[in-house]
Amino acid sequence: MSLEVKIPPLGESINSGVLAKWHVKDGDIVKKDQPLFELETDKITSEGNAEAAGRIALKVAAGTEVKIGAVVAMIDTAAPAGAEAASPRPIENPEPKIENAAPASPAVRRLAAETGIDPAKVEGTGKGGRVTKGDMLAAASAKPAEATAAPAPSPQFATPNPPSATAKQTRKKLSPLRKRIAERLVQAQHEAAMLTTFNEVDMSAVMDLRKKYQDDFVKKHGVKLGFMSFFTKAVVQALKDVPAINAQFAGDEIVQNHYYDIGVAVSTEKGLMVPVIRACDTLGMADIEKAIGDVAKKARDSKITLQDLEGGVFTITNGGIFGSMLSTPILNAPQSAILGLHAINDRPVAVNGQVVIRPMMYLALSYDHRLVDGREAVTFLVKVKQAIEDPARLLIGA
């Protein structure tokens, strides 16, 4: 019995995507629920899993744009459970399995043009003696170096072959997710009157608290006490004190939000994602740390869903983990503001008339000036600063 492997539905707004990567090879024996492929869309990257065990036959090459519901492979469920994979060697970006004799695949033709090797003179290891990309690469590696032409920049979606010593450029097709990120960033700058205000915060109190209670916190909750939970709680309190920040435009109306779902920017190999932590006003520090860890792992493992990314009212992004000292973050539309955190550096500051060294961080609040006035933006940032410098305020809501 053969079972079709289809591109699963991911949401009403997603109609297609790019099959970015196969996790299996043509002819492999797969297990039920085993990850088979990685699909990139303009919103998320997700994995497709096997619905049954058996031998898989790939029908679509990596890098192909596919529609939702498209058949990309077949699983022969009658294959012996302990059978070995049919493919004699790993094949990167496998070509579709084609019945009967067929002309050379695009990858084979491209390699033939780049290397000058005639596929007709290469012994094929594919079905029916067909020449595969792996056969061409093996033939190219065996060819004398002086006779091999320098490869041209690859126009394929898949990762290009390593460039030669003389290559000055390589090319890779823009992924749907990266393309959508670019569009949203430009859209945010074009549609909002974006302005950024800055302040600095003394991190001494928070760092002392973490040092004092970290071991007990980990033993009790099984997760480390980080900086993000403090800033998340500080942002929630500041949103309550300055509700104009927790609002957004909707046509000719202003929508005032009365909930506190906070987005946390996560850097992944595919690009920046902003999963949302729900009802942060009802969560404790440990709950926030666990939630951030969970959604960050889902984002990096390509298991994030549309529901994880929707509905945030405010975003926090931390460039400090990469060493950024100062930045002007771009709004995450339709939100009206975003808080940028930065690296903590020891700096001399004046305290009670004395110059002392303190661990300082710059804060940046970008906001939509059409909706938020400067007074409100500055007040919001000061509220965050006060809560971080005196964390007891978070307990009493001051």
C-alpha positions in Angstrom: 0.0 0.0 0.0 1.3 3.5 -0.9 0.6 6.6 1.2 0.8 10.1 -0.2 2.9 12.6 1.6 1.2 16.0 1.2 2.1 19.6 2.2 -0.2 20.1 5.3 -2.4 23.2 5.8 -0.7 25.8 7.9 -3.4 28.5 8.1 -6.0 30.2 6.0 -3.5 32.9 4.8 -0.8 30.4 3.6 -1.3 28.9 0.2 2.2 27.8 -0.7 5.8 27.6 0.4 9.2 26.3 -0.6 10.2 22.8 0.3 13.6 24.0 1.7 15.1 20.7 2.8 14.6 17.0 2.9 15.6 15.3 6.1 15.5 11.8 4.4 16.9 10.4 1.2 15.0 8.8 -1.7 14.5 5.1 -0.8 15.0 5.5 2.9 12.9 3.5 5.4 11.1 6.0 7.6 9.3 5.7 10.9 5.9 7.0 11.8 6.0 10.7 12.9 9.6 11.0 11.7 10.4 14.5 10.3 10.6 14.3 6.5 11.0 17.8 5.2 11.2 21.5 6.1 8.8 23.9 4.5 9.4 27.6 4.4 6.5 30.1 3.9 6.4 33.8 4.1 5.3 33.6 7.8 6.8 30.5 9.4 9.1 27.5 8.8 7.6 24.2 9.7 8.3 20.4 9.4 6.3 17.7 7.8 6.2 14.3 9.5 5.6 10.8 8.2 2.0 9.6 8.9 3.1 5.9 8.6 6.3 3.8 8.4 7.7 2.5 5.2 10.0 3.1 2.3 9.8 6.7 0.9 10.0 7.8 -2.7 10.7 11.5 -3.1 8.7 13.3 -5.9 9.8 16.9 -5.4 13.4 18.3 -5.2 14.5 20.5 -2.4 14.1 24.2 -3.4 10.8 23.6 -5.2 7.8 25.9 -4.6 4.8 23.8 -3.7 1.1 24.4 -3.0 -0.7 23.4 0.2 -2.0 19.9 -0.4 0.6 19.0 -3.0 2.0 15.4 -3.1 5.7 15.6 -2.5 6.5 11.9 -1.8 5.0 8.4 -1.5 5.5 6.0 1.4 5.3 2.3 0.6 3.9 1.0 3.8 4.5 -2.6 2.8 8.2 -2.2 2.9 9.9 -4.5 5.5 10.4 -2.7 8.8 14.0 -3.5 9.0 14.9 -2.9 5.4 17.9 -0.7 4.5 17.6 2.5 2.6 17.8 2.0 -1.2 20.1 4.9 -1.8 23.8 3.8 -1.8 25.1 7.2 -0.8 23.9 10.4 0.8 22.3 12.7 -1.8 22.1 16.4 -1.0 18.9 18.0 -2.4 17.6 14.8 -4.0 16.0 14.9 -7.4 12.3 13.7 -7.8 11.9 10.0 -8.5 10.9 9.7 -12.1 9.5 6.5 -13.6 10.9 5.3 -17.0 13.7 6.9 -18.9 14.0 10.7 -18.4 16.3 13.5 -19.5 18.9 14.7 -17.1 17.6 16.7 -14.1 18.2 20.5 -13.9 20.9 19.9 -11.2 22.8 17.5 -13.5 22.5 19.8 -16.5 23.8 22.7 -14.4 26.8 20.7 -13.2 27.4 19.5 -16.8 27.6 23.2 -17.9 29.8 24.2 -15.0 32.3 21.3 -15.2 32.2 20.4 -18.9 31.5 16.8 -18.0 29.2 14.9 -20.3 26.5 13.1 -18.3 26.3 10.4 -21.0 29.9 9.4 -20.0 29.1 9.1 -16.3 28.0 5.9 -14.8 24.7 6.5 -13.1 23.6 5.0 -9.8 20.0 6.2 -9.9 17.0 4.2 -10.9 17.5 2.6 -14.3 21.0 3.8 -14.4 20.0 7.5 -14.3 22.8 9.9 -13.6 22.3 11.8 -10.3 23.7 15.0 -8.9 25.9 12.9 -6.6 27.3 11.0 -9.7 28.2 14.3 -11.4 29.9 15.6 -8.2 31.9 12.4 -7.9 33.0 12.6 -11.5 33.9 16.3 -11.1 36.1 15.5 -8.0 37.9 12.8 -10.0 38.6 15.1 -12.9 42.0 16.8 -13.0 41.8 20.2 -11.3 43.3 22.1 -14.3 40.6 20.8 -16.6 37.7 21.8 -14.4 36.0 25.1 -15.1 35.4 27.5 -12.2 31.7 27.1 -11.0 29.4 29.9 -11.8 27.3 31.5 -9.0 24.4 29.2 -8.3 20.9 30.5 -8.9 19.3 27.5 -7.1 17.4 27.9 -3.8 19.5 25.2 -2.2 22.9 26.1 -0.7 25.3 26.6 -3.6 28.5 24.5 -4.0 31.5 26.0 -2.3 32.9 28.7 -4.5 36.3 28.3 -6.2 39.2 30.4 -5.2 38.5 32.8 -8.2 34.8 33.2 -7.5 33.9 36.8 -6.4 30.2 36.2 -5.8 27.7 33.5 -5.0 23.9 33.8 -5.2 21.1 32.2 -3.3 17.4 32.8 -3.9 15.6 34.8 -1.2 13.6 32.6 1.1 9.8 33.4 1.5 10.3 34.1 5.2 13.2 36.5 4.6 11.3 38.2 1.8 8.3 38.7 4.0 10.5 40.1 6.8 12.0 42.6 4.4 8.6 43.6 3.2 7.2 44.1 6.7 10.2 46.2 7.8 10.0 48.5 4.9 6.2 48.7 5.3 6.6 49.7 9.0 9.0 52.5 8.1 6.7 53.8 5.3 3.4 53.7 7.1 4.4 54.9 10.6 5.8 58.1 11.9 8.5 56.2 13.7 10.6 57.9 16.4 13.1 56.5 19.0 13.8 57.8 22.5 16.6 56.6 24.7 17.5 56.2 28.3 20.0 54.2 30.3 19.4 51.8 33.2 21.6 50.7 36.1 21.4 46.9 36.1 23.0 46.5 39.6 19.8 45.7 41.5 18.6 43.0 39.0 22.1 41.5 38.8 22.4 41.3 42.6 18.9 39.7 42.8 19.8 37.1 40.2 23.1 36.3 41.9 21.5 36.0 45.3 18.5 33.8 44.4 19.6 32.1 41.2 20.4 28.7 42.7 17.2 28.5 44.8 15.2 29.7 41.7 16.7 26.9 39.5 16.1 24.2 42.2 12.4 25.3 42.6 11.4 26.0 39.0 13.9 24.1 36.9 14.8 27.2 34.8 17.2 30.1 35.2 16.2 33.5 36.3 17.1 35.8 33.3 16.8 39.4 32.5 13.9 39.1 30.1 11.4 38.2 32.9 12.3 41.4 34.7 11.9 43.5 31.6 8.6 41.8 30.6 7.1 42.5 34.0 8.4 46.1 33.9 6.9 46.6 30.4 3.5 45.2 31.6 3.5 47.7 34.5 4.5 50.6 32.2 1.8 49.7 29.7 -0.8 49.9 32.6 0.6 53.3 33.6 0.8 54.6 30.1 -2.1 53.0 28.2 -1.4 55.0 25.0 1.5 52.7 24.3 -0.9 49.7 24.4 -3.0 50.9 21.4 -2.9 50.7 17.6 -4.4 52.2 14.5 -7.2 50.4 12.7 -8.2 52.5 9.7 -9.6 55.8 11.1 -10.0 54.3 14.6 -7.7 53.9 17.6 -7.9 50.4 19.2 -7.1 50.4 22.9 -5.9 47.0 24.1 -6.7 45.9 27.6 -4.5 42.8 27.6 -0.8 42.2 27.9 0.5 39.7 25.3 4.1 40.5 24.9 6.2 39.5 21.8 9.8 38.5 22.3 12.1 38.7 19.3 14.0 35.4 18.6 16.9 35.1 16.1 16.8 31.9 14.0 18.8 30.7 11.0 15.8 31.6 8.9 15.4 35.1 10.2 13.9 37.1 13.1 10.7 35.8 14.6 8.5 37.3 17.3 6.6 34.6 19.3 4.1 36.0 21.8 3.9 35.3 25.5 0.2 35.4 26.5 -1.3 37.2 29.5 2.0 38.3 31.0 0.2 40.3 33.6 -0.9 37.0 35.2 2.4 35.2 35.0 5.1 35.0 37.6 8.8 35.3 36.8 9.3 31.5 36.5 6.3 31.2 34.1 7.6 33.9 31.9 11.1 32.4 31.7 9.7 29.0 30.9 7.4 30.4 28.2 10.2 32.4 26.6 12.4 29.3 26.6 9.6 27.2 25.1 8.7 29.5 22.2 12.4 30.3 21.5 13.1 26.6 21.1 10.0 26.1 18.9 11.2 29.0 16.7 14.7 27.6 16.3 13.5 24.1 15.7 11.1 25.2 13.0 8.1 24.1 15.0 6.6 27.6 15.5 2.9 28.0 14.5 0.9 31.0 13.3 -0.9 31.1 16.6 2.5 31.5 18.4 3.1 34.7 16.4 -0.2 36.4 16.4 -1.9 38.9 18.8 1.0 40.7 20.5 0.5 44.2 21.7 4.2 45.1 22.4 7.6 43.7 21.4 10.9 43.4 23.3 14.1 42.8 21.3 17.5 42.1 22.9 20.4 43.0 20.6 22.6 42.9 23.7 23.1 39.2 23.4 25.1 39.9 20.2 27.0 42.8 21.8 24.9 45.7 20.4 25.5 48.9 22.4 22.8 51.0 20.8 20.1 50.6 18.1 16.8 52.0 16.9 14.5 49.0 16.6 11.8 49.0 13.9 8.1 48.7 14.9 6.4 45.3 14.7 3.2 46.4 12.9 0.4 47.0 13.9 2.0 47.5 17.3 2.7 51.1 18.3 6.0 50.6 20.2 9.0 48.3 20.6 11.6 48.2 23.3 15.3 47.5 22.4 17.7 46.1 25.0 21.4 46.3 24.6 24.7 45.1 26.0 25.5 45.6 29.7 28.8 47.5 30.1 30.6 48.8 33.2 30.6 52.6 32.9 31.4 55.5 35.3 28.3 57.2 36.5 27.5 59.9 39.1 25.7 58.6 42.2 25.1 61.0 45.1 27.8 63.3 43.9 30.3 60.4 43.6 31.7 58.8 40.4 31.2 55.0 40.6 31.4 52.1 38.2 28.0 50.5 37.5 26.8 47.9 35.0 24.8 50.1 32.6 22.5 49.3 29.7 21.0 51.6 27.1 17.3 51.3 26.4 15.7 52.3 23.1 11.9 52.8 22.7 10.8 53.2 19.1 7.2 54.3 18.7 4.6 55.5 16.3 4.4 59.3 16.8 1.0 59.5 15.1 -0.4 57.7 18.1 2.1 58.3 20.9 3.3 61.7 22.0 6.8 62.3 23.2 5.7 62.8 26.8 4.0 59.4 26.9 7.0 57.7 25.3 9.5 59.2 27.7 7.2 58.5 30.7 6.9 54.8 29.6 10.7 54.4 29.3 11.2 56.1 32.7 8.7 53.7 34.2 10.7 50.7 32.8 13.9 52.2 34.1 12.5 52.7 37.6 11.2 49.2 37.8 14.5 47.6 36.7 16.6 49.8 39.1 14.2 49.1 42.0 12.6 45.7 41.3 10.5 46.0 44.5 8.3 48.2 42.4 7.2 45.2 40.4 5.9 43.5 43.6 3.7 46.5 44.6 2.8 47.8 41.1 4.4 51.2 41.7 
